[in-house]
Amino acid sequence: MNFELPEDLVGIRDITRAFAADKIAPHARKWDAEKWIPTELFKEMGKVGILGVAFPEEYGGAGLGLLGMSVVVEEIARWCGASALFIAAHTGLCSTHIRIAANDEQKKHWLPRLATGEVIGAWCLSEPHCGTDAEALTTRAEKTAKGWVLNGAKFWITNGKRADVFVVTARTKTGERGARTISAFLVEKGTPGLIIGEPEDKMGMRGSDTVPVNFENCEIPAANLCGELNNGYVDALRVLDRGRR
Ligand SMILES: Cc1cc2nc3c(=O)[nH]c(=O)nc-3n(C[C@H](O)[C@H](O)[C@H](O)COP(=O)(O)OP(=O)(O)OC[C@H]3O[C@@H](n4cnc5c(N)ncnc54)[C@H](O)[C@@H]3O)c2cc1C
């Protein structure tokens, strides 16, 4: 079996290694003490192609898939786990959900900007009472004449303090349980009723913002449904499955 990386991955590995040594290693300890990594770091990662490594080329990425993402996460995590966690949530969770489930218009709108770091993404599945058993979520989305109203509480949301777009799972079949009673929605930063809490104090990973995210009568347009109605939990499991291979 050949364990050598293909040439294009060696290239992005070397770029990421140099970037991490120069821009991350000297500051990682300070960022942990200060409990914040400057968002500018992630914008720079986008500019040099680190964030877009796994995105398809048609959306501005390098098309290097999961192996590409593993290579860059490994190089970044060597110096700063919190910076690596940013990529895992931004690229692996939020962007992957949009890539596998969103419609063409949503993909064209969000993916090129996520690939270059112009916008930052977060993914909201977990809730205070359910992590592994995410199907037990109680955040709900109610249909209105104009779109949807979200109410509920999400917990441990990586990048929540700095994200521009949130993929949010919510129950769309009220009073029912089961995988096909939940949908996913795109919620933009600044939407009234989207309330971002304060970061958790995590050992060794403080630079990454992990926050509670609450929805209080948060109104979003009908066009912000991400994926098929009642298929959001199935899509979320597909997202998690990719991260666990
Ligand atoms: C740093 C950090 C960042 C995170 N970022 C995000 C994010 O961006 N978005 C998001 O949605 N979530 C995020 N999470 C939440 C994370 O996905 C959950 O913590 C995870 O799903 C585990 O949930 P839990 O902690 O509630 O553990 P639990 O669900 O309480 O599980 C505890 C233990 O019990 C085991 N267990 C649970 N159920 C069973 C069962 N039926 N049978 C046998 N064993 C079982 C589990 O394997 C685990 O070992 C983050 C968490 C952390 C710590």
The ligand as a Tripos MOL2 file, in Angstrom:
@<TRIPOS>MOLECULE
LIG
   53    58     1     0     0
SMALL
NO_CHARGES

@<TRIPOS>ATOM
      1 C1        -15.4130   21.7750   21.8430 C.3       1 LIG1
      2 C2        -16.7610   21.3420   21.3470 C.ar      1 LIG1
      3 C3        -17.2620   21.8960   20.1710 C.ar      1 LIG1
      4 C4        -18.5250   21.5180   19.7020 C.ar      1 LIG1
      5 N1        -19.0070   22.1070   18.5580 N.ar      1 LIG1
      6 C5        -20.2710   21.8100   18.1540 C.ar      1 LIG1
      7 C6        -20.8390   22.4900   17.0270 C.ar      1 LIG1
      8 O1        -20.2030   23.3240   16.3600 O.2       1 LIG1
      9 N2        -22.1160   22.1960   16.6890 N.ar      1 LIG1
     10 C7        -22.8740   21.2840   17.3700 C.ar      1 LIG1
     11 O2        -24.0190   21.0570   16.9970 O.2       1 LIG1
     12 N3        -22.3510   20.6130   18.4610 N.ar      1 LIG1
     13 C8        -21.0880   20.8710   18.8570 C.ar      1 LIG1
     14 N4        -20.5420   20.2240   19.9530 N.ar      1 LIG1
     15 C9        -21.3790   19.2450   20.6610 C.3       1 LIG1
     16 C10       -20.9150   17.8250   20.4520 C.3       1 LIG1
     17 O3        -21.2660   17.4230   19.1600 O.3       1 LIG1
     18 C11       -21.5830   16.9800   21.5420 C.3       1 LIG1
     19 O4        -20.8650   17.2820   22.6880 O.3       1 LIG1
     20 C12       -21.5300   15.5490   21.2650 C.3       1 LIG1
     21 O5        -22.5650   15.2490   20.3630 O.3       1 LIG1
     22 C13       -21.6400   14.7050   22.5560 C.3       1 LIG1
     23 O6        -22.7590   15.0820   23.2350 O.3       1 LIG1
     24 P1        -22.7210   15.1480   24.8380 P.3       1 LIG1
     25 O7        -21.5250   15.8930   25.2850 O.co2     1 LIG1
     26 O8        -24.0450   15.6620   25.2730 O.co2     1 LIG1
     27 O9        -22.5030   13.7200   25.3110 O.3       1 LIG1
     28 P2        -23.6500   12.6740   25.5940 P.3       1 LIG1
     29 O10       -24.5790   12.6170   24.4480 O.co2     1 LIG1
     30 O11       -24.2030   12.9680   26.9630 O.co2     1 LIG1
     31 O12       -22.8210   11.3500   25.6740 O.3       1 LIG1
     32 C14       -21.9280   11.1050   26.7520 C.3       1 LIG1
     33 C15       -21.2930    9.7520   26.5370 C.3       1 LIG1
     34 O13       -22.2950    8.7160   26.4890 O.3       1 LIG1
     35 C16       -22.1870    7.9940   25.2820 C.3       1 LIG1
     36 N5        -23.5440    7.6650   24.8290 N.ar      1 LIG1
     37 C17       -24.5290    8.5260   24.5530 C.ar      1 LIG1
     38 N6        -25.6540    7.8760   24.1640 N.ar      1 LIG1
     39 C18       -25.3490    6.5630   24.2090 C.ar      1 LIG1
     40 C19       -26.0880    5.3910   23.9130 C.ar      1 LIG1
     41 N7        -27.3530    5.4150   23.5110 N.pl3     1 LIG1
     42 N8        -25.4590    4.1750   24.0660 N.ar      1 LIG1
     43 C20       -24.1760    4.1270   24.4820 C.ar      1 LIG1
     44 N9        -23.4260    5.2100   24.7700 N.ar      1 LIG1
     45 C21       -24.0060    6.4130   24.6460 C.ar      1 LIG1
     46 C22       -21.4930    8.9100   24.2900 C.3       1 LIG1
     47 O14       -20.7920    8.1820   23.2800 O.3       1 LIG1
     48 C23       -20.5300    9.6660   25.1950 C.3       1 LIG1
     49 O15       -19.3450    8.9260   25.3850 O.3       1 LIG1
     50 C24       -19.2970   20.5610   20.4310 C.ar      1 LIG1
     51 C25       -18.7830   20.0060   21.6160 C.ar      1 LIG1
     52 C26       -17.5330   20.3850   22.0600 C.ar      1 LIG1
     53 C27       -17.0210   19.7430   23.3350 C.3       1 LIG1
@<TRIPOS>BOND
     1     1     2 1
     2     2     3 ar
     3     2    52 ar
     4     3     4 ar
     5     4     5 ar
     6     4    50 ar
     7     5     6 ar
     8     6     7 ar
     9     6    13 1
    10     7     8 2
    11     7     9 ar
    12     9    10 ar
    13    10    11 2
    14    10    12 ar
    15    12    13 ar
    16    13    14 ar
    17    14    15 1
    18    14    50 ar
    19    15    16 1
    20    16    17 1
    21    16    18 1
    22    18    19 1
    23    18    20 1
    24    20    21 1
    25    20    22 1
    26    22    23 1
    27    23    24 1
    28    24    25 2
    29    24    26 1
    30    24    27 1
    31    27    28 1
    32    28    29 2
    33    28    30 1
    34    28    31 1
    35    31    32 1
    36    32    33 1
    37    33    34 1
    38    33    48 1
    39    34    35 1
    40    35    36 1
    41    35    46 1
    42    36    37 ar
    43    36    45 ar
    44    37    38 ar
    45    38    39 ar
    46    39    40 ar
    47    39    45 ar
    48    40    41 1
    49    40    42 ar
    50    42    43 ar
    51    43    44 ar
    52    44    45 ar
    53    46    47 1
    54    46    48 1
    55    48    49 1
    56    50    51 ar
    57    51    52 ar
    58    52    53 1
@<TRIPOS>SUBSTRUCTURE
     1 LIG1         1 GROUP 0 **** ****
